[in-house]
Amino acid sequence: MPRLRLLLFLLLPIALTILLLLSTSSPRPRPPTPQPLPCGAALSDAADGRWVPTPSPAPPPLYSPSCPFHRNAWNCIRNGRPQLAALSWAPTRCGGAVVPRIDAAGFLAAARGRRVGLVGDSLSENLVVALLCALRSADDGARKWKRRGAWRGGYFPKEDVVVAYHRAVLLAKYTWQPVEKSKELQKDGIKGTYRVDVDIPADDWINVTKFYDVLIFNTGHWWNTYKFPEETPLVFYKGGKPIEPPLGMHDGLKVILKSMASYIEMEVPRKTLKLWRTQSPRHFFGGEWDHNGSCVSDRLLEEHELDSWFDPRFGGVNKDARMVNSAIQEALAGTDIQLFNLTYMSEFRADAHPAIWLGKKDAVAIYGQDCMHWCLPGVPDTWVDILAAQILHYLKQKKG
């Protein structure tokens, strides 16, 4: 035993010396310094900035009026609308730099084998057309893709990428229920009702939650009495039974937003990038869409004008976007669905709607001016630039 103690006593200094040498010669590696996000990749980049003239020389649009994914009513150049001013979005965070235009070939290469899906109303379609046409500039072998219930989409064979849009204007399932022919029921002028099941997603997207690597949702523009007037109202159901007391339209929207957000969290894999696009503002002045409302304009709104146009407190015809956005933010609180906020940057652009250039004779007389959707090329191309930056950042994180 004394010998063992003596041996330990002799070896202890040697062991301490070795440990000291190891600790000084092999310092612990420092964690890598986080790299700053590229301009456009931060969630705040669309919600804080300003429009500036595109740095000279301004590049031509990525796509022409002949893009096979185009939609006639938004094809403003072909329909004779004067060309929009060349403007770029400069996020405040970027210190004067503008969001770079999508590198279509680079995006497809980074997204090899991936699938990007959009679910919602025609403003999501407006965005997806811009994305499809931009990506086609890097793959002229792209072809239309309408599988899995997609309303429209494209397949890009060079990198095996799918981009598609699923039309689900309320997100939840809704069905027409005509009123039976009885004098008693017809007294109030109701022709029928639309049953909305707040806890059941629309058939258009219920089966694709695990198909896409990126999913972008929206709803809001159909939540208005001009889509569902008093004679054909929405009636909300839950668990197969009417909700009592009956919900008004805005309260019904709130219930559906929370229900669909919960469904997305439950059914869409955690690894999927989930974005919710905020409302795209309308720009009617002089009246509503069916009361001589117009957006024939070549100027951007000034910062000090935005509240008078869009703040619900002023009760103007363009107040819907901010009202819906408030409900969206409330519904997404505490979820892993990220807010893709395009409202603020779009509020300035009163100059960029199809207006009277709709491509069909008598369209304005029948439908009024289009002061809701956007010309292509146009503002949705900047949405695409920001979306691409955010998707690329997400893909880079996954690889890292």
C-alpha positions in Angstrom: 0.0 0.0 0.0 2.8 2.5 0.9 4.5 1.7 -2.5 1.2 2.4 -4.3 0.9 5.8 -2.6 4.4 6.6 -3.5 3.9 5.7 -7.2 0.7 7.8 -7.3 2.6 10.7 -5.7 5.4 10.4 -8.4 3.0 10.1 -11.4 0.6 12.9 -10.4 2.9 15.8 -11.5 3.6 14.0 -14.8 -0.2 13.7 -15.5 -0.8 17.3 -14.6 2.0 18.4 -17.0 0.5 16.4 -19.8 -3.0 17.8 -19.3 -1.5 21.3 -19.2 0.3 20.8 -22.5 -2.8 19.4 -24.2 -5.0 22.2 -23.0 -2.5 24.9 -24.3 -1.6 23.2 -27.6 -5.2 22.3 -28.5 -7.5 25.2 -27.6 -11.2 24.5 -27.8 -12.7 25.5 -31.2 -14.8 28.6 -31.0 -18.4 28.4 -32.4 -18.6 29.9 -35.9 -19.6 33.6 -36.0 -23.2 33.8 -37.4 -23.1 35.2 -40.9 -25.4 38.2 -41.6 -28.5 37.3 -43.6 -28.4 38.3 -47.3 -30.5 41.3 -48.2 -34.1 40.1 -48.5 -33.7 36.9 -46.4 -34.8 38.4 -43.1 -38.5 38.3 -42.2 -38.5 42.0 -41.6 -37.0 43.0 -44.9 -40.3 43.4 -46.7 -42.0 45.2 -43.8 -39.4 48.0 -43.4 -37.8 49.8 -46.3 -38.6 52.0 -49.3 -38.9 51.9 -53.1 -35.9 53.4 -55.0 -35.1 53.6 -58.7 -33.5 50.4 -59.9 -29.7 50.9 -60.0 -28.6 51.7 -63.6 -28.4 50.1 -66.0 -31.8 48.5 -65.1 -31.9 44.9 -66.3 -34.7 43.8 -68.6 -37.5 41.7 -67.0 -36.7 38.0 -66.6 -39.7 37.0 -68.7 -41.8 38.4 -71.6 -45.5 38.6 -72.3 -45.2 35.2 -74.1 -44.3 33.3 -70.9 -46.5 30.1 -71.1 -47.4 30.4 -67.4 -48.7 33.9 -67.8 -52.4 34.8 -67.2 -54.1 37.1 -69.7 -55.7 39.6 -67.2 -52.3 40.3 -65.5 -50.3 40.5 -68.8 -50.2 44.3 -68.7 -47.5 44.9 -71.4 -49.4 42.8 -73.9 -52.7 44.4 -72.9 -51.3 47.9 -73.7 -50.6 49.3 -70.2 -47.7 51.9 -70.1 -44.7 50.2 -68.7 -44.2 50.5 -64.9 -41.3 52.6 -63.6 -38.1 50.5 -62.8 -38.1 50.4 -59.0 -36.4 48.1 -56.5 -37.1 47.5 -52.8 -34.4 48.7 -50.4 -34.9 47.2 -46.9 -33.8 49.5 -44.1 -31.6 46.7 -42.7 -29.6 46.5 -45.9 -28.0 50.0 -45.5 -29.0 51.3 -48.9 -28.7 48.1 -50.9 -31.7 46.7 -52.7 -33.0 43.2 -52.7 -31.1 41.4 -55.4 -33.1 39.9 -58.3 -33.6 36.2 -58.1 -30.8 34.1 -59.7 -33.2 31.7 -61.3 -30.5 29.1 -62.3 -29.0 29.3 -58.8 -32.3 29.0 -57.1 -33.2 25.8 -59.1 -29.8 24.3 -58.4 -30.1 25.0 -54.7 -33.7 23.6 -54.7 -32.8 20.5 -56.6 -35.5 17.8 -56.0 -37.6 20.1 -53.9 -41.3 21.1 -54.1 -42.7 24.5 -53.4 -46.5 24.8 -52.9 -48.8 27.8 -52.5 -52.3 27.5 -51.1 -54.9 30.2 -51.1 -56.7 32.7 -53.3 -55.9 34.5 -56.6 -53.2 36.7 -55.0 -51.2 33.6 -54.3 -51.8 32.7 -57.9 -50.5 36.2 -58.9 -47.3 35.4 -56.9 -46.9 31.9 -58.3 -47.2 33.1 -61.9 -44.4 35.5 -61.3 -42.3 32.7 -59.7 -43.0 30.3 -62.5 -42.1 32.8 -65.3 -38.9 33.8 -63.5 -37.7 30.2 -63.0 -38.5 29.4 -66.6 -35.9 31.9 -67.7 -33.3 29.4 -66.4 -35.1 26.3 -67.8 -36.8 26.6 -71.1 -37.8 22.9 -70.9 -40.2 23.8 -68.1 -43.7 22.4 -68.5 -47.1 22.9 -66.9 -47.8 20.7 -63.9 -51.3 20.1 -62.6 -51.0 17.0 -60.4 -52.3 16.4 -56.8 -55.1 18.8 -57.3 -53.0 21.8 -58.2 -54.8 24.6 -60.0 -51.7 25.6 -61.9 -48.0 24.8 -61.6 -44.7 24.0 -63.3 -42.1 21.3 -63.5 -38.5 22.3 -64.1 -36.7 19.1 -65.4 -33.1 20.5 -65.2 -33.1 20.3 -61.5 -36.3 18.2 -60.8 -38.1 21.1 -59.1 -41.9 21.5 -58.8 -43.7 24.8 -58.1 -47.5 24.7 -57.8 -50.6 26.6 -56.6 -53.6 25.0 -55.0 -56.7 27.2 -55.1 -58.5 27.2 -51.7 -59.9 30.7 -51.3 -61.2 30.2 -47.7 -58.7 27.5 -46.9 -61.5 25.6 -45.1 -64.0 23.4 -47.0 -67.1 25.1 -48.1 -70.1 23.8 -50.1 -73.2 25.4 -51.7 -76.5 24.5 -50.1 -79.5 25.8 -52.1 -82.7 26.9 -50.3 -85.6 24.5 -50.8 -88.5 26.0 -52.8 -90.7 27.0 -50.0 -92.4 30.4 -49.7 -91.4 30.6 -46.0 -87.7 30.3 -46.7 -87.8 32.6 -49.7 -89.3 35.5 -47.8 -86.0 36.9 -46.6 -84.5 36.8 -50.1 -81.9 34.1 -49.3 -81.2 31.9 -52.4 -79.0 29.5 -50.5 -76.1 29.4 -48.1 -72.4 28.3 -48.2 -71.7 25.8 -45.5 -68.2 26.4 -44.2 -66.6 23.6 -42.0 -64.1 25.5 -39.9 -62.3 22.4 -38.8 -61.9 20.7 -42.3 -59.4 21.9 -44.9 -60.5 22.3 -48.4 -60.2 19.2 -50.6 -57.7 21.2 -52.8 -54.9 20.9 -50.3 -55.9 18.5 -47.5 -53.8 15.6 -49.1 -50.6 17.6 -50.0 -49.4 18.6 -46.5 -46.5 16.1 -46.7 -45.7 16.5 -50.4 -44.1 20.0 -50.3 -40.8 21.1 -48.8 -42.0 24.7 -48.7 -45.7 25.8 -48.2 -47.0 29.3 -48.4 -50.6 30.0 -47.3 -53.0 32.9 -47.6 -56.7 33.8 -47.3 -58.6 37.0 -46.9 -59.8 38.5 -50.1 -62.9 36.5 -50.3 -64.0 37.5 -46.8 -66.2 40.3 -48.0 -69.9 40.9 -48.7 -69.2 41.4 -52.4 -68.2 37.7 -52.6 -70.8 36.4 -50.2 -73.8 38.9 -50.1 -76.8 38.7 -47.9 -78.7 36.5 -50.2 -75.9 33.8 -50.3 -74.2 34.1 -46.9 -71.6 31.9 -45.2 -72.9 29.6 -42.4 -70.2 28.2 -40.2 -70.1 24.6 -38.9 -67.9 22.8 -36.5 -67.9 19.0 -35.8 -70.7 18.7 -38.4 -73.1 21.1 -36.6 -73.9 24.8 -37.1 -72.0 27.0 -34.7 -74.4 28.7 -32.3 -74.9 31.6 -32.0 -74.1 32.1 -35.7 -70.8 33.8 -36.5 -70.5 37.0 -38.6 -68.0 37.0 -41.4 -65.0 38.5 -39.6 -65.5 36.3 -36.5 -65.8 33.3 -38.8 -62.5 34.3 -40.5 -60.8 34.4 -37.1 -62.0 30.9 -36.2 -60.9 29.5 -39.5 -57.4 31.1 -39.3 -56.8 29.6 -35.9 -58.2 26.2 -36.9 -56.2 26.0 -40.1 -53.0 27.2 -38.3 -53.5 24.4 -35.8 -54.1 21.8 -38.6 -50.9 23.0 -40.4 -48.9 22.6 -37.2 -50.3 19.1 -36.7 -50.2 17.7 -40.2 -47.3 19.5 -42.0 -43.9 18.1 -41.1 -41.7 20.3 -38.8 -38.9 20.2 -41.4 -41.1 21.9 -43.9 -40.7 25.7 -44.3 -44.1 27.1 -43.5 -44.9 30.7 -44.5 -48.2 32.7 -44.3 -48.4 35.5 -46.8 -50.1 38.7 -45.4 -52.7 40.6 -47.4 -51.9 42.3 -50.7 -53.6 45.8 -50.5 -56.2 47.1 -52.9 -55.9 50.7 -54.3 -59.4 51.9 -55.3 -60.0 55.6 -55.2 -63.2 57.5 -55.9 -65.4 54.5 -55.1 -65.5 50.7 -54.6 -64.8 48.2 -57.4 -68.5 48.3 -58.5 -69.0 52.1 -57.9 -66.6 53.7 -60.3 -63.5 52.8 -58.2 -60.3 53.4 -60.1 -56.6 52.8 -59.9 -55.4 54.4 -63.2 -52.3 56.0 -61.7 -48.6 56.4 -62.4 -47.5 57.5 -59.0 -46.5 55.8 -55.7 -48.3 56.7 -52.5 -46.2 58.7 -50.0 -45.5 57.4 -46.5 -47.9 59.9 -44.9 -50.8 58.8 -47.2 -50.8 55.2 -46.2 -52.9 55.4 -43.0 -55.6 57.5 -44.7 -55.8 54.8 -47.4 -55.5 51.6 -45.4 -56.1 52.2 -41.6 -59.5 50.6 -40.6 -60.0 53.6 -38.3 -60.7 55.7 -41.3 -63.2 53.3 -42.8 -62.0 53.6 -46.4 -62.6 51.1 -49.2 -59.0 49.7 -48.9 -59.1 48.9 -45.2 -59.6 45.1 -45.5 -55.9 44.2 -45.7 -54.9 45.5 -42.4 -58.0 44.2 -40.7 -57.3 40.7 -42.0 -53.6 41.0 -41.1 -54.5 41.6 -37.5 -56.5 38.4 -37.3 -53.6 36.5 -39.1 -51.0 37.7 -36.6 -53.3 36.7 -33.7 -53.9 33.2 -35.2 -50.2 32.5 -35.8 -49.0 33.5 -32.4 -47.1 30.6 -30.7 -46.9 28.5 -33.9 -43.9 27.7 -36.1 -45.6 29.3 -39.1 -43.6 32.4 -40.2 -45.3 35.6 -41.3 -44.3 36.5 -44.9 -45.3 40.2 -44.6 -45.7 41.8 -48.1 -48.4 44.3 -47.2 -46.4 47.4 -46.2 -44.1 47.4 -49.3 -47.2 46.8 -51.6 -49.2 49.7 -50.0 -47.1 52.3 -51.8 -47.7 50.8 -55.3 -50.9 52.4 -56.4 -49.3 52.5 -59.8 -49.0 48.8 -60.4 -52.4 47.2 -60.9 -53.9 46.0 -64.2 -56.7 48.7 -63.8 -58.4 49.0 -67.2 -55.8 47.0 -69.1 -57.5 43.6 -68.7 -57.0 42.1 -72.1 -60.7 41.4 -72.8 -63.2 43.7 -74.5 -65.9 45.0 -72.1 -64.1 43.5 -69.0 -64.1 46.8 -67.2 -67.8 47.4 -67.9 -68.7 44.0 -66.5 -66.2 43.5 -63.7 -64.9 47.0 -62.9 -61.2 47.9 -62.8 -58.8 45.4 -61.3 -57.2 47.3 -58.5 -56.5 44.2 -56.4 -54.3 42.0 -58.6 -50.9 43.1 -60.0 -49.3 43.6 -63.4 -46.7 41.1 -64.4 -43.9 41.9 -64.7 -44.4 44.1 -61.7 -44.6 44.1 -57.9 -45.0 40.3 -57.5 -41.5 40.0 -59.0 -40.1 41.7 -56.0 -42.2 39.4 -53.8 -40.4 36.6 -55.7 -37.0 38.0 -55.0 -37.7 38.2 -51.3 -39.3 34.8 -51.2 -36.4 33.2 -53.1 -33.9 34.8 -50.6 -35.8 33.3 -47.7 -36.2 29.9 -49.2 -32.5 29.8 -50.1 -31.6 30.7 -46.5 -33.8 27.9 -45.3 -32.2 25.4 -47.6 -28.7 26.5 -46.6 -29.5 26.1 -42.9 -30.8 22.5 -43.6 -27.5 21.6 -45.4 -25.5 23.2 -42.6 
